[in-house]
Amino acid sequence: MDEPTSVLTPQEVQALFATLRRLRAEGCSILYISHKLEEIRSLCEAATIMRLGKVVAQCDPREKTARELAELMISAKLKTQDYSQKHSAQGPERLVVSKLTIRSNQQFGTDLKEISFAVKGGEIFGIAGIAGNGQSELMDALSGEIPAGAPGNILLDGAPVGLERPRARRRRGGCFLPEERNGHGAVGGMSLAENGFLSAHIRGALGRFGLINKRRTQEFAAKVISAFDVRTTGPLAEARSLSGGNLQKFLVGREVLQQPGVLVISQPTWGVDAGAAAAIYEALVALAQAGTAIVLISQDLDEILLLCDRIAVIAAGRLSEAMDVKDATIERIGLLMGGTQTGQDQAGEAQHVVPA
């Protein structure tokens, strides 16, 4: 099984694990592949850890902490970092979304239905949900890849931008990083410098009079590479030559170093190792501390609960009411992900979903 819980609610994960344990008791052998280390610790009796296509360790994961497993994965010590109480809303609302309703133009897309939320400067606002419930459509609407219906449906630092395209929104201080890094966030056959230019040419002043300033473009890419410890041969390396984690670090750095007023980022650590994830988390927290309003769209509940000040859940194109992260429980979030309107209707019956 390869990442079998990526599209499940926490309650469904609990049911899956009960089934797998029953199969194990009946004599079935199970090979379980996952980047979620607590799942490995809970479910598995033996673990094989791979790095760069080679086996680097074997252990009983029940005898290791998630941190120890992560350090085996990256062959390095993780820095101790407490993300709690590192940032707080510091100013007025920088991004306001009001009754955003969009009919998806894709065959298997999800319509957005009266999405409303607001994010203040210095705040990280999390949007959780199972894949395919409108996250892609919401990202496209916030970035300007699809129009939002009316100018006032989206306000960026008070300016109505609902009908503006991505370039205009970037001029107003918005930065955006979609889920799919290959072909959407980056062009594989282009160099890192060229990929940096694609989104940073406005805020980074990398061009003038329609011409690319190659020196400044390469300097910007080099700055991203240095600041985010991107393992590559340099700014002229093609994007497709990088590992997934290193390319993701470059793309996150490309947006962060533009010092946006608003950053919308989807699945920031999907498919990256623990070391790269830690670097990305630190960058997002530092950006929030500097006053940026951040919208974090993620399927990883641990990530949402770790980083965010407030969270909401998207299900079938509808967004729940926002809740403070200190008031959120796995049970409530799971019910909302499954389509329960309040997340409290069955809370008394829900069991904790982290397998013991």
DRENDO-1510 file (C-alpha; in Angstrom, 1 decimal, always signed):
<recs>
REC; n; res; u; v; w
REC; 1; MET; +0.0; +0.0; +0.0 .
REC; 2; ASP; +1.4; +3.4; -1.1 .
REC; 3; GLU; +0.2; +6.4; +0.9 .
REC; 4; PRO; -3.2; +4.9; +1.5 .
REC; 5; THR; -4.4; +7.5; +3.9 .
REC; 6; SER; -3.7; +10.6; +1.7 .
REC; 7; VAL; -7.4; +10.9; +0.7 .
REC; 8; LEU; -9.0; +9.6; +4.0 .
REC; 9; THR; -10.6; +11.4; +6.9 .
REC; 10; PRO; -9.1; +10.7; +10.3 .
REC; 11; GLN; -12.1; +8.5; +11.1 .
REC; 12; GLU; -11.6; +6.6; +7.9 .
REC; 13; VAL; -7.9; +6.1; +8.8 .
REC; 14; GLN; -8.9; +4.5; +12.0 .
REC; 15; ALA; -11.2; +2.1; +10.2 .
REC; 16; LEU; -8.5; +1.3; +7.7 .
REC; 17; PHE; -6.0; +0.5; +10.4 .
REC; 18; ALA; -8.4; -1.7; +12.2 .
REC; 19; THR; -8.9; -3.7; +9.0 .
REC; 20; LEU; -5.1; -3.9; +8.4 .
REC; 21; ARG; -4.5; -5.2; +11.9 .
REC; 22; ARG; -7.2; -7.8; +11.4 .
REC; 23; LEU; -5.6; -8.9; +8.1 .
REC; 24; ARG; -2.2; -9.1; +9.9 .
REC; 25; ALA; -3.7; -11.3; +12.6 .
REC; 26; GLU; -5.1; -13.6; +9.9 .
REC; 27; GLY; -1.6; -14.1; +8.5 .
REC; 28; CYS; -1.4; -11.5; +5.7 .
REC; 29; SER; +1.9; -9.8; +5.0 .
REC; 30; ILE; +1.5; -6.0; +4.4 .
REC; 31; LEU; +4.0; -3.7; +2.8 .
REC; 32; TYR; +3.0; -0.2; +3.9 .
REC; 33; ILE; +4.7; +2.9; +2.2 .
REC; 34; SER; +4.1; +6.3; +3.9 .
REC; 35; HIS; +5.8; +9.5; +4.7 .
REC; 36; LYS; +3.6; +9.8; +7.8 .
REC; 37; LEU; +6.0; +8.6; +10.5 .
REC; 38; GLU; +3.4; +8.3; +13.3 .
REC; 39; GLU; +1.5; +5.9; +11.1 .
REC; 40; ILE; +4.5; +3.8; +10.6 .
REC; 41; ARG; +5.2; +3.7; +14.3 .
REC; 42; SER; +1.7; +2.8; +15.1 .
REC; 43; LEU; +1.1; +0.2; +12.5 .
REC; 44; CYS; +4.4; -1.5; +11.6 .
REC; 45; GLU; +6.6; -4.0; +13.4 .
REC; 46; ALA; +9.6; -3.5; +11.0 .
REC; 47; ALA; +10.7; -0.6; +8.8 .
REC; 48; THR; +13.1; -0.2; +6.0 .
REC; 49; ILE; +14.4; +3.3; +5.5 .
REC; 50; MET; +15.5; +4.4; +2.0 .
REC; 51; ARG; +17.4; +7.5; +0.9 .
REC; 52; LEU; +18.4; +8.3; -2.7 .
REC; 53; GLY; +17.2; +4.9; -3.9 .
REC; 54; LYS; +19.3; +2.9; -1.4 .
REC; 55; VAL; +18.5; +1.2; +1.9 .
REC; 56; VAL; +20.1; +3.1; +4.7 .
REC; 57; ALA; +18.5; +1.6; +7.8 .
REC; 58; GLN; +16.2; -1.1; +9.2 .
REC; 59; CYS; +14.6; -1.0; +12.6 .
REC; 60; ASP; +11.5; -1.7; +14.7 .
REC; 61; PRO; +9.7; +1.7; +14.4 .
REC; 62; ARG; +7.9; +1.1; +17.6 .
REC; 63; GLU; +11.2; +1.5; +19.4 .
REC; 64; LYS; +12.0; +4.8; +17.7 .
REC; 65; THR; +10.5; +8.3; +17.9 .
REC; 66; ALA; +9.2; +10.0; +14.8 .
REC; 67; ARG; +12.1; +12.4; +15.1 .
REC; 68; GLU; +14.6; +9.5; +15.2 .
REC; 69; LEU; +13.1; +8.0; +12.1 .
REC; 70; ALA; +13.2; +11.4; +10.3 .
REC; 71; GLU; +16.9; +11.8; +11.2 .
REC; 72; LEU; +17.6; +8.3; +9.7 .
REC; 73; MET; +15.8; +9.4; +6.6 .
REC; 74; ILE; +17.9; +12.5; +6.0 .
REC; 75; SER; +21.2; +11.3; +7.7 .
REC; 76; ALA; +21.3; +14.4; +9.8 .
REC; 77; LYS; +20.1; +15.8; +13.1 .
REC; 78; LEU; +16.9; +17.9; +13.0 .
REC; 79; LYS; +17.0; +21.2; +14.7 .
REC; 80; THR; +14.7; +21.6; +17.7 .
REC; 81; GLN; +12.1; +24.1; +16.7 .
REC; 82; ASP; +8.9; +25.1; +18.6 .
REC; 83; TYR; +6.5; +26.7; +16.1 .
REC; 84; SER; +3.8; +27.4; +18.7 .
REC; 85; GLN; +3.3; +31.1; +19.7 .
REC; 86; LYS; +5.9; +32.2; +17.1 .
REC; 87; HIS; +3.6; +34.5; +15.3 .
REC; 88; SER; +0.3; +36.3; +15.7 .
REC; 89; ALA; -2.0; +38.6; +13.8 .
REC; 90; GLN; -0.3; +41.9; +13.8 .
REC; 91; GLY; -2.4; +44.2; +11.6 .
REC; 92; PRO; -5.5; +44.6; +9.5 .
REC; 93; GLU; -7.0; +42.0; +7.2 .
REC; 94; ARG; -4.7; +41.7; +4.2 .
REC; 95; LEU; -6.8; +39.1; +2.3 .
REC; 96; VAL; -10.6; +39.0; +2.4 .
REC; 97; VAL; -12.6; +36.4; +0.4 .
REC; 98; SER; -16.3; +37.0; +0.4 .
REC; 99; LYS; -19.0; +34.6; -1.0 .
REC; 100; LEU; -16.7; +33.3; -3.6 .
REC; 101; THR; -18.8; +31.0; -5.9 .
REC; 102; ILE; -17.2; +29.4; -9.0 .
REC; 103; ARG; -18.4; +26.6; -11.3 .
REC; 104; SER; -15.5; +24.4; -12.1 .
REC; 105; ASN; -14.7; +24.1; -15.8 .
REC; 106; GLN; -13.1; +20.7; -15.4 .
REC; 107; GLN; -14.9; +17.4; -15.9 .
REC; 108; PHE; -14.1; +16.1; -12.5 .
REC; 109; GLY; -13.6; +19.5; -10.8 .
REC; 110; THR; -15.5; +20.8; -7.7 .
REC; 111; ASP; -17.7; +23.9; -7.7 .
REC; 112; LEU; -16.9; +26.5; -5.0 .
REC; 113; LYS; -19.9; +27.6; -3.0 .
REC; 114; GLU; -19.9; +30.9; -1.1 .
REC; 115; ILE; -16.4; +30.6; +0.3 .
REC; 116; SER; -15.7; +33.3; +2.8 .
REC; 117; PHE; -12.7; +34.0; +5.1 .
REC; 118; ALA; -10.2; +36.7; +6.0 .
REC; 119; VAL; -6.5; +36.6; +7.0 .
REC; 120; LYS; -4.7; +39.2; +8.9 .
REC; 121; GLY; -1.0; +40.2; +8.6 .
REC; 122; GLY; +1.1; +38.0; +10.7 .
REC; 123; GLU; -1.4; +35.1; +10.6 .
REC; 124; ILE; -1.1; +31.6; +9.1 .
REC; 125; PHE; -4.6; +30.5; +8.1 .
REC; 126; GLY; -4.9; +26.8; +7.3 .
REC; 127; ILE; -7.4; +25.1; +5.0 .
REC; 128; ALA; -7.6; +21.4; +5.5 .
REC; 129; GLY; -9.5; +18.8; +3.5 .
REC; 130; ILE; -9.4; +15.6; +1.5 .
REC; 131; ALA; -8.0; +15.9; -2.0 .
REC; 132; GLY; -10.5; +16.8; -4.7 .
REC; 133; ASN; -12.9; +18.9; -2.5 .
REC; 134; GLY; -12.2; +22.2; -4.2 .
REC; 135; GLN; -8.6; +23.0; -3.1 .
REC; 136; SER; -7.3; +23.3; -6.7 .
REC; 137; GLU; -10.2; +25.5; -7.7 .
REC; 138; LEU; -9.7; +27.7; -4.6 .
REC; 139; MET; -6.0; +28.0; -5.3 .
REC; 140; ASP; -6.7; +29.0; -9.0 .
REC; 141; ALA; -9.2; +31.6; -7.9 .
REC; 142; LEU; -6.9; +33.2; -5.2 .
REC; 143; SER; -4.0; +33.3; -7.6 .
REC; 144; GLY; -6.0; +34.8; -10.5 .
REC; 145; GLU; -5.7; +31.8; -12.8 .
REC; 146; ILE; -9.5; +31.8; -13.0 .
REC; 147; PRO; -11.7; +34.9; -12.4 .
REC; 148; ALA; -13.5; +35.1; -9.1 .
REC; 149; GLY; -16.9; +36.3; -10.4 .
REC; 150; ALA; -16.8; +39.9; -9.2 .
REC; 151; PRO; -14.0; +42.2; -8.3 .
REC; 152; GLY; -15.1; +42.4; -4.6 .
REC; 153; ASN; -15.1; +38.7; -4.1 .
REC; 154; ILE; -11.4; +38.9; -3.3 .
REC; 155; LEU; -9.8; +41.9; -1.6 .
REC; 156; LEU; -6.0; +42.1; -1.4 .
REC; 157; ASP; -4.9; +44.8; +1.0 .
REC; 158; GLY; -8.2; +46.4; +0.4 .
REC; 159; ALA; -8.1; +46.4; -3.4 .
REC; 160; PRO; -10.8; +44.4; -5.2 .
REC; 161; VAL; -8.8; +41.9; -7.3 .
REC; 162; GLY; -11.4; +39.3; -8.1 .
REC; 163; LEU; -11.2; +39.8; -11.9 .
REC; 164; GLU; -7.4; +40.6; -12.0 .
REC; 165; ARG; -4.9; +38.1; -13.4 .
REC; 166; PRO; -1.9; +36.7; -11.6 .
REC; 167; ARG; +0.5; +39.4; -12.8 .
REC; 168; ALA; -1.7; +42.2; -11.5 .
REC; 169; ARG; -2.1; +40.5; -8.1 .
REC; 170; ARG; +1.6; +40.0; -7.8 .
REC; 171; ARG; +2.1; +43.7; -8.4 .
REC; 172; ARG; -0.2; +44.3; -5.4 .
REC; 173; GLY; +1.9; +42.1; -3.2 .
REC; 174; GLY; +0.4; +38.6; -3.7 .
REC; 175; CYS; +2.6; +35.5; -4.2 .
REC; 176; PHE; +1.3; +32.0; -4.9 .
REC; 177; LEU; +2.7; +28.5; -5.1 .
REC; 178; PRO; +0.4; +25.7; -6.4 .
REC; 179; GLU; +0.5; +22.1; -5.3 .
REC; 180; GLU; +1.9; +20.6; -8.5 .
REC; 181; ARG; +5.6; +21.7; -8.7 .
REC; 182; ASN; +6.4; +20.0; -12.0 .
REC; 183; GLY; +4.8; +21.8; -14.9 .
REC; 184; HIS; +2.8; +24.3; -12.8 .
REC; 185; GLY; +5.1; +25.7; -10.2 .
REC; 186; ALA; +8.2; +25.1; -12.4 .
REC; 187; VAL; +9.1; +24.3; -16.0 .
REC; 188; GLY; +11.4; +21.3; -15.9 .
REC; 189; GLY; +13.4; +22.2; -19.0 .
REC; 190; MET; +14.2; +25.7; -17.9 .
REC; 191; SER; +17.0; +26.7; -15.6 .
REC; 192; LEU; +16.5; +27.7; -12.0 .
REC; 193; ALA; +17.3; +31.3; -12.9 .
REC; 194; GLU; +14.6; +31.3; -15.6 .
REC; 195; ASN; +12.1; +29.6; -13.2 .
REC; 196; GLY; +12.9; +32.3; -10.7 .
REC; 197; PHE; +12.2; +35.0; -13.3 .
REC; 198; LEU; +8.7; +33.5; -14.1 .
REC; 199; SER; +7.2; +34.6; -10.9 .
REC; 200; ALA; +9.7; +37.1; -9.4 .
REC; 201; HIS; +10.3; +39.4; -12.4 .
REC; 202; ILE; +7.8; +42.0; -11.1 .
REC; 203; ARG; +8.6; +42.1; -7.4 .
REC; 204; GLY; +12.2; +41.3; -7.9 .
REC; 205; ALA; +12.7; +43.8; -10.7 .
REC; 206; LEU; +14.4; +41.2; -12.8 .
REC; 207; GLY; +13.5; +42.8; -16.1 .
REC; 208; ARG; +13.0; +46.1; -17.8 .
REC; 209; PHE; +11.4; +47.4; -21.0 .
REC; 210; GLY; +10.4; +43.8; -21.8 .
REC; 211; LEU; +14.0; +42.5; -21.5 .
REC; 212; ILE; +15.4; +40.0; -19.0 .
REC; 213; ASN; +18.2; +41.3; -16.8 .
REC; 214; LYS; +20.2; +38.1; -16.8 .
REC; 215; ARG; +22.7; +39.2; -14.1 .
REC; 216; ARG; +20.0; +40.1; -11.6 .
REC; 217; THR; +18.0; +37.0; -12.5 .
REC; 218; GLN; +20.9; +34.7; -11.8 .
REC; 219; GLU; +21.7; +36.6; -8.6 .
REC; 220; PHE; +18.2; +36.2; -7.4 .
REC; 221; ALA; +18.3; +32.4; -8.1 .
REC; 222; ALA; +21.6; +32.2; -6.3 .
REC; 223; LYS; +20.2; +34.0; -3.3 .
REC; 224; VAL; +17.3; +31.5; -3.1 .
REC; 225; ILE; +19.7; +28.5; -3.5 .
REC; 226; SER; +21.9; +29.9; -0.7 .
REC; 227; ALA; +19.1; +30.9; +1.7 .
REC; 228; PHE; +17.2; +27.6; +1.4 .
REC; 229; ASP; +20.2; +25.2; +1.1 .
REC; 230; VAL; +19.1; +24.0; -2.3 .
REC; 231; ARG; +21.4; +21.1; -3.4 .
REC; 232; THR; +22.2; +21.9; -7.1 .
REC; 233; THR; +25.1; +22.9; -9.3 .
REC; 234; GLY; +23.9; +26.5; -9.5 .
REC; 235; PRO; +21.4; +28.9; -11.0 .
REC; 236; LEU; +21.8; +27.5; -14.5 .
REC; 237; ALA; +20.9; +24.0; -13.6 .
REC; 238; GLU; +17.6; +22.8; -15.1 .
REC; 239; ALA; +14.7; +22.4; -12.7 .
REC; 240; ARG; +14.2; +18.8; -13.7 .
REC; 241; SER; +17.7; +17.9; -12.5 .
REC; 242; LEU; +16.8; +18.6; -8.9 .
REC; 243; SER; +15.2; +16.1; -6.5 .
REC; 244; GLY; +11.6; +16.8; -5.5 .
REC; 245; GLY; +12.6; +18.2; -2.1 .
REC; 246; ASN; +15.3; +20.5; -3.5 .
REC; 247; LEU; +13.0; +21.8; -6.2 .
REC; 248; GLN; +10.3; +22.4; -3.6 .
REC; 249; LYS; +12.7; +24.4; -1.4 .
REC; 250; PHE; +13.7; +26.5; -4.4 .
REC; 251; LEU; +10.1; +27.2; -5.3 .
REC; 252; VAL; +9.1; +28.1; -1.7 .
REC; 253; GLY; +12.2; +30.3; -1.5 .
REC; 254; ARG; +11.4; +32.0; -4.8 .
REC; 255; GLU; +8.1; +33.2; -3.3 .
REC; 256; VAL; +9.3; +33.9; +0.2 .
REC; 257; LEU; +12.2; +36.1; -0.9 .
REC; 258; GLN; +9.8; +38.4; -2.7 .
REC; 259; GLN; +8.6; +39.4; +0.8 .
REC; 260; PRO; +4.9; +39.2; -0.2 .
REC; 261; GLY; +2.1; +40.9; +1.7 .
REC; 262; VAL; -0.1; +37.8; +1.1 .
REC; 263; LEU; +1.2; +34.3; +0.4 .
REC; 264; VAL; -1.1; +31.4; -0.7 .
REC; 265; ILE; +0.7; +28.1; -0.7 .
REC; 266; SER; -0.7; +24.6; -1.4 .
REC; 267; GLN; +0.8; +21.3; -0.1 .
REC; 268; PRO; +4.1; +23.0; +0.7 .
REC; 269; THR; +5.9; +19.8; +1.9 .
REC; 270; TRP; +4.2; +17.1; -0.1 .
REC; 271; GLY; +6.8; +14.5; -1.1 .
REC; 272; VAL; +9.8; +16.2; +0.6 .
REC; 273; ASP; +11.9; +14.7; +3.4 .
REC; 274; ALA; +11.9; +15.8; +7.0 .
REC; 275; GLY; +14.8; +18.1; +6.7 .
REC; 276; ALA; +13.4; +20.0; +3.7 .
REC; 277; ALA; +10.0; +20.2; +5.5 .
REC; 278; ALA; +11.6; +21.7; +8.5 .
REC; 279; ALA; +13.3; +24.4; +6.4 .
REC; 280; ILE; +10.1; +25.2; +4.7 .
REC; 281; TYR; +8.2; +25.5; +8.0 .
REC; 282; GLU; +10.9; +27.8; +9.4 .
REC; 283; ALA; +10.6; +30.0; +6.3 .
REC; 284; LEU; +6.8; +30.3; +6.6 .
REC; 285; VAL; +6.9; +31.1; +10.3 .
REC; 286; ALA; +9.5; +33.8; +9.7 .
REC; 287; LEU; +7.5; +35.3; +6.9 .
REC; 288; ALA; +4.4; +35.5; +9.2 .
REC; 289; GLN; +6.5; +37.1; +11.9 .
REC; 290; ALA; +7.4; +39.8; +9.3 .
REC; 291; GLY; +3.7; +40.6; +8.8 .
REC; 292; THR; +2.7; +38.5; +5.8 .
REC; 293; ALA; -0.8; +37.0; +5.7 .
REC; 294; ILE; -0.4; +33.3; +4.8 .
REC; 295; VAL; -3.0; +30.9; +3.5 .
REC; 296; LEU; -1.8; +27.3; +3.9 .
REC; 297; ILE; -3.8; +24.7; +2.0 .
REC; 298; SER; -2.8; +21.2; +3.1 .
REC; 299; GLN; -4.0; +17.6; +3.4 .
REC; 300; ASP; -1.5; +17.0; +6.2 .
REC; 301; LEU; -3.4; +17.6; +9.5 .
REC; 302; ASP; -0.1; +17.5; +11.5 .
REC; 303; GLU; +1.2; +20.3; +9.3 .
REC; 304; ILE; -2.0; +22.4; +9.7 .
REC; 305; LEU; -2.1; +22.0; +13.5 .
REC; 306; LEU; +1.7; +22.7; +13.8 .
REC; 307; LEU; +1.8; +25.9; +11.9 .
REC; 308; CYS; -1.6; +27.6; +11.8 .
REC; 309; ASP; -3.3; +30.1; +14.0 .
REC; 310; ARG; -6.7; +29.4; +12.7 .
REC; 311; ILE; -8.1; +26.7; +10.4 .
REC; 312; ALA; -11.1; +25.9; +8.3 .
REC; 313; VAL; -12.1; +22.7; +6.4 .
REC; 314; ILE; -13.1; +22.5; +2.8 .
REC; 315; ALA; -15.5; +19.7; +1.8 .
REC; 316; ALA; -17.5; +19.5; -1.5 .
REC; 317; GLY; -16.6; +23.0; -2.3 .
REC; 318; ARG; -17.8; +24.5; +0.9 .
REC; 319; LEU; -15.6; +26.0; +3.6 .
REC; 320; SER; -16.5; +25.5; +7.3 .
REC; 321; GLU; -16.4; +28.3; +9.8 .
REC; 322; ALA; -12.8; +29.1; +11.0 .
REC; 323; MET; -11.7; +27.9; +14.4 .
REC; 324; ASP; -8.7; +28.8; +16.5 .
REC; 325; VAL; -6.2; +26.0; +16.3 .
REC; 326; LYS; -6.2; +25.7; +20.1 .
REC; 327; ASP; -9.9; +24.8; +19.9 .
REC; 328; ALA; -9.5; +22.3; +17.1 .
REC; 329; THR; -9.6; +18.5; +17.7 .
REC; 330; ILE; -8.7; +15.7; +15.3 .
REC; 331; GLU; -12.2; +14.4; +15.8 .
REC; 332; ARG; -13.9; +17.7; +14.9 .
REC; 333; ILE; -11.7; +18.3; +11.8 .
REC; 334; GLY; -12.3; +14.7; +10.6 .
REC; 335; LEU; -16.1; +15.1; +10.8 .
REC; 336; LEU; -15.9; +18.4; +8.9 .
REC; 337; MET; -13.7; +16.7; +6.3 .
REC; 338; GLY; -16.4; +14.0; +5.9 .
REC; 339; GLY; -19.0; +16.6; +5.2 .
REC; 340; THR; -20.6; +17.2; +8.7 .
REC; 341; GLN; -21.6; +20.8; +8.7 .
REC; 342; THR; -20.5; +21.8; +12.2 .
REC; 343; GLY; -18.0; +19.0; +13.0 .
REC; 344; GLN; -19.8; +18.6; +16.3 .
REC; 345; ASP; -22.9; +16.6; +15.4 .
REC; 346; GLN; -21.2; +13.3; +16.2 .
REC; 347; ALA; -18.3; +14.5; +18.3 .
REC; 348; GLY; -19.5; +12.6; +21.3 .
REC; 349; GLU; -19.4; +9.4; +19.4 .
REC; 350; ALA; -16.1; +9.9; +17.6 .
REC; 351; GLN; -13.0; +8.1; +18.9 .
REC; 352; HIS; -9.6; +9.6; +18.8 .
REC; 353; VAL; -8.1; +8.8; +15.4 .
REC; 354; VAL; -4.4; +8.6; +16.2 .
REC; 355; PRO; -3.9; +4.8; +16.6 .
REC; 356; ALA; -2.6; +3.7; +19.9 .
</recs>
